[in-house]
Amino acid sequence: MKGYIVTPVAFADQMKALADSGYQTILPDQLYDYLAFGAALPAKPIMITFDDTSEEHFTIGAAEMKKYNFKGVFFIMTISIGRPNYMSKDQLRQLAEGGHSIDGHTWDHHRVTKYTDADWDIQLTKPQTKLQEITGRQFTNFAYPFGLWNRKAIPQLKKRGIKAAYQLSTLQDSIEPLYTIRRMIVPGTWTTPQMFRWMKNTFD
């Protein structure tokens, strides 16, 4: 995972460049309303997402975004809450109260393609209950661990009121587009111009 670590200096440069270029952050509910119902989005929308509950997402990521009134999406692996170097309940609560989106990323990051029947409640229902206790809201958006999805997962997500899910492994599925929304990882080795080029290549 070392190659995915973006330095604070690089992240600050990326956020400034996005703001200077006129981008406005959106959250999953806004994207869902656009995809499902054709609701309007800003002229240059962008969604900034963080996975796995790292404390630096709060102390560095959210703090930097605040300079530009950017809001982010924090996909939370609930087993890590309160552990050293991971976010606390209070930090998650502060993010939610600050207008960020707190959503699901399983209990312990096992890939959904390996689940047995008993795993779904452990990996989905248990985290929903945990995050609702912290934020007062049951999450309805989900990021697949490792970006990997399969069709078996989608009925389980729907059963638990999850209305959209994000992946990295394939093109958006034509049958279940709301459960296979594409994301893009920004590796730590990229410059800000490289990030913009890949944004254009991936989403334009």
C-alpha positions in Angstrom: 0.0 0.0 0.0 3.0 2.3 0.2 2.6 3.4 -3.4 -0.9 4.7 -2.6 0.3 7.1 0.2 0.0 10.7 -0.9 2.2 13.1 1.1 0.7 16.0 2.9 2.5 18.4 0.6 1.2 16.7 -2.5 -2.3 16.5 -1.1 -2.3 20.2 -0.3 -1.2 20.9 -3.9 -3.9 18.7 -5.3 -6.7 20.4 -3.3 -5.5 23.8 -4.2 -5.3 22.9 -7.9 -8.9 21.5 -7.8 -10.2 24.6 -6.1 -8.3 26.9 -8.5 -9.7 25.0 -11.4 -13.3 25.5 -10.3 -14.1 22.0 -9.0 -16.8 21.6 -6.4 -17.1 18.5 -4.2 -20.2 16.4 -4.2 -21.2 13.6 -1.9 -22.7 10.1 -2.7 -26.3 11.1 -2.2 -25.9 13.9 -4.8 -24.2 11.5 -7.3 -27.0 8.9 -6.7 -29.7 11.5 -7.4 -27.9 12.5 -10.6 -27.5 8.9 -11.8 -30.9 7.7 -10.7 -33.1 10.8 -11.3 -31.1 13.2 -13.5 -30.7 15.8 -10.7 -28.4 18.7 -11.4 -24.7 18.7 -10.3 -22.2 21.6 -10.2 -20.5 22.4 -13.5 -17.3 20.8 -12.4 -18.2 18.1 -9.8 -15.7 15.9 -8.0 -16.0 13.4 -5.3 -13.0 13.0 -2.9 -13.0 9.7 -1.1 -10.9 8.1 1.7 -10.8 4.4 2.7 -9.9 2.4 5.8 -10.4 4.9 8.7 -6.8 6.2 8.9 -6.5 9.1 11.4 -4.5 11.1 8.9 -7.7 11.3 6.8 -9.1 13.4 9.6 -6.0 15.3 10.8 -4.6 16.1 7.3 -7.2 15.3 4.7 -10.3 16.9 6.2 -8.2 19.8 7.6 -6.8 20.6 4.2 -10.2 20.3 2.4 -11.7 22.7 4.9 -9.6 25.5 3.4 -11.7 25.3 0.3 -15.0 24.2 1.8 -14.6 20.8 0.3 -16.5 17.9 1.7 -15.3 14.3 1.5 -16.5 10.7 1.7 -15.0 8.5 4.3 -15.5 4.8 3.7 -15.0 3.3 7.2 -13.6 -0.1 8.1 -15.2 -0.3 11.6 -12.9 -2.9 13.2 -10.2 -0.1 13.3 -12.2 2.6 15.0 -10.4 3.8 18.1 -7.2 1.9 17.5 -3.8 3.6 17.3 -3.4 5.6 14.1 -7.0 5.2 13.2 -9.9 7.6 13.7 -11.8 7.7 17.0 -15.6 7.8 17.4 -15.4 11.5 18.2 -13.4 12.2 15.1 -16.0 10.4 12.9 -18.7 12.3 14.7 -17.0 15.6 14.0 -16.7 14.7 10.3 -20.4 13.8 10.1 -21.4 17.0 11.9 -19.1 19.0 9.5 -21.0 17.8 6.5 -18.8 15.0 5.3 -20.3 11.6 4.4 -19.5 8.6 6.6 -20.1 5.4 4.7 -19.4 1.7 4.7 -16.3 -0.3 3.9 -17.0 -3.5 5.8 -16.0 -4.6 9.3 -12.5 -5.9 8.6 -11.8 -5.3 4.9 -12.3 -8.9 3.6 -13.2 -8.9 -0.1 -16.9 -9.5 -0.8 -16.0 -12.1 -3.5 -14.9 -14.5 -0.7 -18.0 -14.2 1.6 -20.1 -17.0 2.8 -23.7 -16.5 3.9 -22.8 -15.7 7.5 -20.3 -13.0 6.4 -22.8 -10.5 5.2 -24.2 -9.6 8.6 -20.7 -9.4 10.0 -19.4 -7.2 7.2 -22.4 -5.1 6.4 -25.1 -5.2 9.1 -22.7 -4.9 12.0 -20.9 -1.8 10.6 -24.2 -0.2 9.8 -25.2 -0.5 13.4 -21.9 0.7 14.6 -21.7 3.8 12.4 -25.3 4.7 13.1 -24.5 4.7 16.9 -21.7 7.1 16.2 -23.2 9.4 13.5 -26.9 9.0 14.0 -27.2 7.9 10.3 -27.2 4.4 8.8 -24.9 4.4 5.8 -26.5 3.8 2.3 -23.3 3.9 0.3 -20.5 1.3 0.2 -17.0 0.9 -1.2 -15.9 -2.7 -2.0 -12.7 -3.7 -0.3 -9.8 -3.7 -2.9 -12.4 -2.4 -5.4 -13.5 -5.9 -6.2 -17.2 -6.8 -6.6 -19.4 -9.6 -7.8 -23.1 -10.1 -8.6 -23.7 -12.1 -5.5 -22.9 -9.1 -3.4 -25.5 -6.8 -4.9 -28.7 -8.4 -3.5 -27.0 -8.4 -0.1 -26.3 -4.7 -0.4 -29.9 -3.9 -1.5 -31.3 -6.0 1.3 -29.6 -3.7 3.8 -30.7 -0.5 2.2 -27.5 0.3 0.4 -28.4 2.2 -2.7 -25.0 2.7 -4.3 -21.6 1.0 -4.3 -18.1 1.9 -5.6 -15.5 -0.3 -7.2 -12.2 -0.2 -9.0 -11.9 -3.4 -10.9 -14.1 -3.1 -14.0 -16.1 -0.7 -16.2 -19.4 0.3 -14.8 -21.9 -2.6 -15.2 -24.8 -1.9 -17.6 -27.2 -4.0 -15.6 -26.3 -2.7 -12.1 -24.7 0.7 -12.7 -25.5 2.1 -9.3 -23.7 -0.8 -7.6 -20.6 -0.6 -9.8 -19.7 3.1 -9.8 -16.1 3.7 -10.8 -13.5 5.3 -8.6 -9.9 6.3 -9.4 -6.9 5.8 -7.0 -4.4 8.7 -7.0 -1.0 7.0 -6.3 1.5 8.8 -4.2 4.0 8.9 -7.2 1.7 11.1 -9.3 2.2 14.8 -9.8 -0.8 17.0 -9.8 -0.8 17.4 -13.6 -0.8 13.6 -13.9 -3.8 13.4 -11.6 -5.7 15.8 -13.9 -4.7 13.8 -17.0 -6.0 10.5 -15.4 -9.2 12.2 -14.2 -9.8 13.2 -17.8 -8.9 9.8 -19.2 -11.0 7.9 -16.7 -14.2 10.0 -16.5 -14.5 12.2 -19.6 
